[in-house]
């Protein structure tokens, strides 16, 4: 997969994609990620990418010409690439959207800035608009990095354990179950005994139960979209299988170990 990120801060992007899973995927040739400096496609000595808006509003608006020139130079158009504008007007980013984008061979992300981007970028250049949430950021670089991270880790071979990718939060519309590692007891709170039992079927039921309960409690919107199986309904109706998740009012006291 190829990802080009159009930005006025290419160093920001290069730093963000140079570490961890994404950086390793780049070095292993599983994905090509390029930071494209929009200022390289301006036509004045000040390398201006913005101008005052028509109509007399405050602030500055990103110009359409440098963005169009950058896309033309790359050879990217609506027929050859998914061209995504990061925008508060866009579709809310989610795991399913990331999966959809991961099926593309070529992804171009346009990082917005200032008071917005010339409307003609939306109308004539972009194929998609994506928002990562209802809040204001300084620019589109962070959303572009979020989208890149979520998409790249779904590509074949990027994660060492593909089972891990299919078992994470949101993959099946559920939040992840509680996770524990050493020590067995910390500050008087013990790991649920069922996870130490070696009974894999019982552990699977325990984990599934807590996925369902967590999602119902914390993300009602996701839970309402689920098509619960008979086994899931029985789990929820039957209550917590075996050990509860410890909290500050429900801890097994003992020495840390």
C-alpha positions as CSV (number, residue, x, y, z in Angstrom):
1,X,0.0,0.0,0.0
2,X,1.1,3.5,-0.7
3,X,0.1,6.5,1.5
4,X,1.0,10.1,0.6
5,X,0.3,12.8,3.2
6,X,-0.1,16.3,1.9
7,X,1.0,18.7,4.7
8,X,2.7,22.0,5.4
9,X,4.7,20.3,8.2
10,X,6.4,17.3,6.6
11,X,8.8,16.8,9.5
12,X,5.8,16.3,11.8
13,X,4.6,13.5,9.6
14,X,8.0,11.9,9.1
15,X,8.6,11.8,12.9
16,X,5.1,10.3,13.5
17,X,5.5,7.4,11.1
18,X,9.1,6.5,12.0
19,X,8.4,4.5,15.2
20,X,6.9,1.3,16.5
21,X,4.7,-0.8,14.2
22,X,4.3,1.7,11.5
23,X,8.0,2.5,11.3
24,X,8.8,-1.2,11.1
25,X,6.2,-1.8,8.4
26,X,7.9,1.0,6.3
27,X,11.4,-0.4,6.8
28,X,10.1,-3.9,5.9
29,X,8.6,-2.6,2.7
30,X,5.0,-3.5,3.7
31,X,3.8,0.1,3.2
32,X,5.2,3.2,1.5
33,X,4.5,6.4,3.4
34,X,5.5,9.8,1.9
35,X,5.2,13.3,3.5
36,X,4.5,15.7,0.7
37,X,5.2,19.4,1.4
38,X,2.4,21.4,-0.1
39,X,4.6,24.5,0.0
40,X,6.7,22.9,-2.8
41,X,3.8,23.5,-5.1
42,X,3.2,27.2,-4.5
43,X,3.9,29.8,-7.1
44,X,5.2,32.8,-5.1
45,X,8.5,33.6,-3.3
46,X,6.8,33.4,0.1
47,X,5.5,29.8,-0.6
48,X,2.0,30.9,0.5
49,X,-0.5,28.1,0.9
50,X,-3.3,30.3,2.3
51,X,-5.1,33.5,1.6
52,X,-7.9,35.6,3.0
53,X,-11.4,34.3,2.4
54,X,-13.8,35.9,0.0
55,X,-16.7,37.5,1.9
56,X,-14.6,39.2,4.5
57,X,-14.6,36.6,7.3
58,X,-11.7,36.4,9.8
59,X,-8.8,34.0,9.5
60,X,-7.1,32.4,6.5
61,X,-8.2,29.6,4.1
62,X,-5.9,27.1,2.4
63,X,-5.7,27.6,-1.3
64,X,-6.8,25.0,-3.8
65,X,-4.0,25.5,-6.4
66,X,-1.0,24.2,-4.4
67,X,-3.0,21.1,-3.3
68,X,-4.1,20.5,-6.9
69,X,-0.6,20.8,-8.2
70,X,0.7,18.4,-5.5
71,X,-1.9,15.8,-6.5
72,X,-1.1,16.3,-10.2
73,X,2.6,15.9,-9.6
74,X,1.9,12.6,-7.7
75,X,-0.4,11.5,-10.5
76,X,-3.2,11.1,-8.0
77,X,-6.8,11.7,-9.0
78,X,-10.2,10.3,-8.1
79,X,-9.8,7.4,-10.5
80,X,-6.4,6.3,-9.2
81,X,-6.4,6.9,-5.4
82,X,-8.6,7.4,-2.4
83,X,-8.0,11.1,-1.6
84,X,-9.1,11.9,1.9
85,X,-9.5,15.4,3.3
86,X,-9.3,15.6,7.1
87,X,-12.2,17.7,8.0
88,X,-14.8,18.3,10.8
89,X,-17.4,17.9,8.1
90,X,-16.4,14.4,7.3
91,X,-17.6,10.9,8.3
92,X,-16.6,9.9,11.8
93,X,-13.5,7.7,11.7
94,X,-14.0,4.2,13.1
95,X,-12.5,0.7,12.8
96,X,-14.9,-0.2,9.9
97,X,-13.8,3.0,8.1
98,X,-10.1,2.0,8.7
99,X,-10.8,-1.5,7.2
100,X,-12.4,0.1,4.2
101,X,-9.4,2.3,3.6
102,X,-7.0,-0.6,4.1
103,X,-8.5,-2.2,1.0
104,X,-7.1,0.6,-1.1
105,X,-3.8,0.4,-3.0
106,X,-3.2,4.1,-2.8
107,X,-4.3,6.5,-0.1
108,X,-3.7,10.3,-0.2
109,X,-4.4,12.3,3.0
110,X,-4.8,16.1,2.8
111,X,-4.1,17.9,6.1
112,X,-6.3,20.9,6.5
113,X,-5.2,24.0,8.4
114,X,-6.2,27.6,9.3
115,X,-9.9,28.3,9.1
116,X,-10.4,25.6,6.5
117,X,-9.7,24.5,3.0
118,X,-11.1,26.1,-0.2
119,X,-14.4,24.4,-0.9
120,X,-13.2,23.3,-4.4
121,X,-10.8,20.8,-2.7
122,X,-13.9,19.1,-1.2
123,X,-15.9,19.4,-4.4
124,X,-13.4,18.4,-7.1
125,X,-10.3,16.8,-5.6
126,X,-11.2,14.7,-2.5
127,X,-13.0,11.4,-2.7
128,X,-13.6,11.2,1.1
129,X,-13.8,13.4,4.1
130,X,-13.0,12.0,7.5
131,X,-13.2,13.5,11.0
132,X,-11.6,11.8,14.0
133,X,-13.9,13.5,16.5
134,X,-15.8,16.5,17.6
135,X,-13.1,18.8,18.8
136,X,-10.8,21.4,17.4
137,X,-7.2,20.7,16.5
138,X,-4.4,23.0,15.2
139,X,-4.2,21.2,11.9
140,X,-4.9,18.0,10.0
141,X,-1.5,16.3,10.8
142,X,-2.7,14.5,13.9
143,X,-5.8,13.2,12.2
144,X,-3.7,12.0,9.3
145,X,-1.4,10.2,11.6
146,X,-4.3,8.6,13.5
147,X,-5.8,7.4,10.2
148,X,-2.5,6.1,8.9
149,X,-1.8,4.2,12.1
150,X,-5.2,2.5,12.2
151,X,-5.0,1.6,8.5
152,X,-1.5,0.4,8.3
153,X,-1.8,-2.0,11.3
154,X,-4.6,-3.8,9.4
155,X,-2.4,-4.6,6.4
156,X,-1.2,-8.2,5.9
157,X,2.1,-8.9,7.7
158,X,2.3,-5.7,9.6
159,X,1.4,-7.2,13.0
160,X,3.4,-10.1,14.0
161,X,0.3,-11.9,15.4
162,X,-2.7,-11.5,13.1
163,X,-4.9,-13.1,15.8
164,X,-4.1,-10.1,17.9
165,X,-5.4,-7.7,15.2
166,X,-8.7,-9.7,15.0
167,X,-9.1,-9.8,18.8
168,X,-8.8,-6.2,19.6
169,X,-11.4,-3.6,20.7
170,X,-13.9,-2.7,18.0
171,X,-12.9,-5.5,15.7
172,X,-16.2,-7.3,16.4
173,X,-18.0,-4.2,17.6
174,X,-17.1,-4.9,21.2
175,X,-14.7,-3.4,23.7
176,X,-11.8,-5.6,24.8
177,X,-12.0,-7.8,27.9
178,X,-9.9,-7.1,31.0
179,X,-6.2,-8.0,30.7
180,X,-3.7,-8.9,33.4
181,X,-0.1,-9.9,33.8
182,X,2.4,-10.3,36.6
183,X,2.3,-9.7,39.6
184,X,-0.6,-12.0,40.6
185,X,-1.4,-9.6,43.5
186,X,-0.8,-5.9,43.4
187,X,-1.8,-3.6,46.3
188,X,-4.0,-6.3,47.6
189,X,-5.9,-6.8,44.3
190,X,-5.5,-10.3,42.8
191,X,-5.9,-11.5,39.3
192,X,-9.2,-13.4,38.9
193,X,-8.5,-17.0,39.6
194,X,-10.2,-18.2,36.5
195,X,-7.4,-16.7,34.4
196,X,-5.0,-18.9,36.3
197,X,-7.1,-22.1,36.0
198,X,-5.9,-23.3,32.7
199,X,-9.6,-24.0,31.7
200,X,-9.6,-22.3,28.3
201,X,-13.3,-22.8,27.7
202,X,-14.1,-21.1,31.0
203,X,-11.6,-18.3,30.3
204,X,-13.2,-17.7,26.9
205,X,-16.7,-17.4,28.5
206,X,-15.3,-15.1,31.2
207,X,-13.7,-12.9,28.6
208,X,-16.7,-12.8,26.3
209,X,-19.0,-11.9,29.3
210,X,-16.8,-8.9,30.2
211,X,-16.6,-7.8,26.6
212,X,-20.4,-7.7,26.4
213,X,-20.8,-6.0,29.8
214,X,-18.1,-3.4,29.2
215,X,-19.6,-2.5,25.9
216,X,-23.1,-2.3,27.3
217,X,-22.0,0.0,30.1
218,X,-19.4,2.1,28.4
219,X,-20.5,2.3,24.7
220,X,-24.2,2.0,24.5
221,X,-24.1,3.1,20.9
222,X,-22.0,0.1,19.9
223,X,-24.0,-2.4,22.1
224,X,-27.2,-1.3,20.4
225,X,-25.8,-2.3,17.0
226,X,-24.9,-5.8,18.1
227,X,-26.7,-8.9,16.9
228,X,-26.4,-11.0,20.1
229,X,-26.3,-14.7,19.7
230,X,-28.2,-17.0,22.0
231,X,-25.0,-17.8,23.9
232,X,-24.3,-14.1,24.4
233,X,-27.8,-13.5,25.7
234,X,-27.5,-16.5,28.1
235,X,-24.2,-15.1,29.3
236,X,-25.7,-11.7,30.1
237,X,-28.8,-13.2,31.7
238,X,-26.8,-15.7,33.8
239,X,-24.5,-13.0,35.4
240,X,-20.8,-13.0,35.8
241,X,-19.2,-16.5,35.3
242,X,-17.0,-17.5,38.2
243,X,-14.6,-14.7,39.3
244,X,-15.4,-11.0,39.3
245,X,-13.1,-8.3,38.0
246,X,-11.4,-6.8,41.1
247,X,-11.9,-3.2,41.9
248,X,-11.1,-1.0,44.9
249,X,-14.1,-2.4,46.8
250,X,-13.6,-6.0,45.7
251,X,-10.0,-7.0,46.1
252,X,-8.5,-10.2,47.5
253,X,-6.1,-9.1,50.2
254,X,-2.7,-10.7,50.3
255,X,1.0,-10.2,49.8
256,X,2.0,-8.8,46.4
257,X,3.5,-11.6,44.4
